[in-house]
Amino acid sequence: MESVLVAIVTGVVTLVGVILSNSKSQAVMAVKLDSLAAKVEKHNQVLERTYRLEQDMAVAKNDIEALQRKVG
């Protein structure tokens, strides 16, 4: 009977430890995920700005070529 009681107490203590460890781990993962999401959003904004700049450069290049044909 005594060994059963010891096993139950040990099981409960282990379960509490696992639950606390998992909750802390999940909190750390949430913080890291938020940080990663912010970095991805910043990267996406850079890509969008670069795409717009490339489009603007293509238009400017066409305008320059058209002006050169008029002058030349």
Backbone as CSV, one residue per row, in Angstrom:
resi,resn,N_x,N_y,N_z,CA_x,CA_y,CA_z,C_x,C_y,C_z
1,MET,0.816,-1.192,0.000,0.000,0.000,0.000,0.863,1.260,0.000
2,GLU,1.930,1.210,0.744,2.804,2.369,0.827,3.458,2.662,-0.521
3,SER,3.833,1.639,-1.255,4.477,1.842,-2.557,3.500,2.429,-3.569
4,VAL,2.242,2.091,-3.467,1.227,2.660,-4.367,1.086,4.152,-4.087
5,LEU,1.058,4.509,-2.817,0.941,5.922,-2.444,2.154,6.710,-2.935
6,VAL,3.343,6.161,-2.796,4.558,6.812,-3.279,4.506,6.970,-4.792
7,ALA,4.035,5.951,-5.496,3.928,6.018,-6.953,2.938,7.097,-7.378
8,ILE,1.832,7.207,-6.676,0.826,8.224,-7.013,1.384,9.625,-6.770
9,VAL,2.032,9.837,-5.639,2.616,11.145,-5.329,3.683,11.496,-6.357
10,THR,4.527,10.547,-6.695,5.570,10.780,-7.691,4.956,11.118,-9.045
11,GLY,3.907,10.413,-9.414,3.223,10.683,-10.687,2.626,12.073,-10.724
12,VAL,2.011,12.490,-9.633,1.400,13.827,-9.575,2.479,14.902,-9.670
13,VAL,3.569,14.738,-8.938,4.659,15.719,-8.973,5.260,15.795,-10.373
14,THR,5.434,14.641,-11.000,5.965,14.617,-12.365,5.021,15.312,-13.332
15,LEU,3.732,15.043,-13.203,2.737,15.663,-14.078,2.738,17.178,-13.929
16,VAL,2.817,17.665,-12.700,2.856,19.112,-12.464,4.112,19.718,-13.096
17,GLY,5.230,19.032,-12.938,6.481,19.519,-13.529,6.402,19.590,-15.041
18,VAL,5.831,18.580,-15.655,5.698,18.562,-17.113,4.772,19.679,-17.584
19,ILE,3.684,19.873,-16.888,2.732,20.925,-17.272,3.384,22.307,-17.164
20,LEU,4.108,22.553,-16.076,4.787,23.849,-15.925,5.853,24.044,-16.999
21,SER,6.587,23.010,-17.280,7.636,23.100,-18.294,7.040,23.382,-19.670
22,ASN,5.955,22.711,-19.998,5.313,22.928,-21.298,4.736,24.329,-21.425
23,SER,4.170,24.856,-20.343,3.592,26.206,-20.420,4.689,27.249,-20.630
24,LYS,5.837,27.073,-19.963,6.942,28.008,-20.163,7.492,27.889,-21.577
25,SER,7.586,26.672,-22.057,8.089,26.441,-23.409,7.162,27.078,-24.438
26,GLN,5.866,26.954,-24.234,4.905,27.557,-25.155,4.993,29.079,-25.126
27,ALA,5.235,29.647,-23.966,5.366,31.107,-23.860,6.591,31.586,-24.624
28,VAL,7.691,30.864,-24.493,8.914,31.234,-25.222,8.679,31.108,-26.717
29,MET,8.018,30.043,-27.134,7.736,29.840,-28.560,6.843,30.956,-29.099
30,ALA,5.878,31.394,-28.308,4.986,32.470,-28.743,5.766,33.760,-28.956
31,VAL,6.684,34.063,-28.041,7.497,35.280,-28.172,8.379,35.182,-29.416
32,LYS,8.999,34.035,-29.624,9.860,33.857,-30.785,9.045,33.935,-32.075
33,LEU,7.849,33.375,-32.066,6.992,33.424,-33.249,6.580,34.853,-33.571
34,ASP,6.254,35.631,-32.550,5.908,37.041,-32.767,7.087,37.805,-33.352
35,SER,8.274,37.541,-32.837,9.476,38.195,-33.342,9.724,37.823,-34.798
36,LEU,9.573,36.559,-35.104,9.774,36.095,-36.476,8.734,36.700,-37.413
37,ALA,7.497,36.790,-36.961,6.450,37.385,-37.787,6.763,38.850,-38.095
38,ALA,7.294,39.569,-37.118,7.654,40.977,-37.341,8.787,41.082,-38.360
39,LYS,9.764,40.188,-38.270,10.868,40.215,-39.226,10.387,39.873,-40.632
40,VAL,9.483,38.924,-40.743,8.944,38.557,-42.059,8.163,39.720,-42.649
41,GLU,7.385,40.409,-41.828,6.619,41.560,-42.314,7.556,42.659,-42.807
42,LYS,8.626,42.907,-42.083,9.600,43.921,-42.499,10.243,43.516,-43.826
43,HIS,10.586,42.249,-43.959,11.182,41.737,-45.199,10.204,41.888,-46.361
44,ASN,8.943,41.567,-46.122,7.938,41.695,-47.180,7.772,43.148,-47.619
45,GLN,7.863,44.071,-46.675,7.759,45.490,-47.028,8.934,45.914,-47.899
46,VAL,10.118,45.415,-47.600,11.290,45.737,-48.421,11.102,45.192,-49.835
47,LEU,10.592,43.967,-49.939,10.355,43.389,-51.259,9.327,44.188,-52.054
48,GLU,8.271,44.619,-51.393,7.247,45.415,-52.074,7.820,46.744,-52.557
49,ARG,8.623,47.399,-51.711,9.234,48.666,-52.116,10.204,48.462,-53.268
50,THR,10.973,47.378,-53.238,11.912,47.084,-54.319,11.164,46.836,-55.621
51,TYR,10.061,46.112,-55.553,9.266,45.847,-56.750,8.736,47.158,-57.336
52,ARG,8.237,48.046,-56.456,7.745,49.340,-56.943,8.868,50.163,-57.562
53,LEU,10.053,50.137,-56.948,11.195,50.867,-57.501,11.582,50.313,-58.873
54,GLU,11.553,48.998,-59.026,11.881,48.393,-60.319,10.866,48.815,-61.381
55,GLN,9.604,48.872,-60.991,8.584,49.324,-61.939,8.818,50.789,-62.330
56,ASP,9.107,51.620,-61.345,9.367,53.034,-61.618,10.596,53.208,-62.510
57,MET,11.621,52.401,-62.280,12.828,52.474,-63.104,12.533,52.057,-64.541
58,ALA,11.674,51.051,-64.722,11.318,50.626,-66.072,10.584,51.748,-66.805
59,VAL,9.689,52.423,-66.116,8.967,53.544,-66.719,9.938,54.674,-67.049
60,ALA,10.839,54.988,-66.110,11.810,56.060,-66.349,12.724,55.704,-67.523
61,LYS,13.129,54.457,-67.614,13.987,54.023,-68.721,13.262,54.172,-70.058
62,ASN,11.999,53.798,-70.082,11.211,53.966,-71.312,11.067,55.439,-71.677
63,ASP,10.851,56.279,-70.674,10.735,57.724,-70.929,12.041,58.282,-71.483
64,ILE,13.162,57.865,-70.911,14.473,58.333,-71.387,14.713,57.882,-72.820
65,GLU,14.382,56.615,-73.121,14.566,56.110,-74.481,13.700,56.871,-75.479
66,ALA,12.450,57.193,-75.051,11.551,57.953,-75.929,12.108,59.345,-76.167
67,LEU,12.622,59.994,-75.142,13.210,61.320,-75.298,14.449,61.275,-76.174
68,GLN,15.259,60.228,-76.037,16.455,60.099,-76.870,16.097,59.913,-78.338
69,ARG,15.012,59.192,-78.600,14.579,59.018,-80.003,14.083,60.331,-80.589
70,LYS,13.415,61.147,-79.757,12.953,62.437,-80.237,14.110,63.379,-80.536
71,VAL,15.108,63.373,-79.663,16.252,64.264,-79.807,17.176,63.746,-80.904
72,GLY,17.408,62.425,-80.898,18.390,61.812,-81.792,17.904,61.717,-83.179
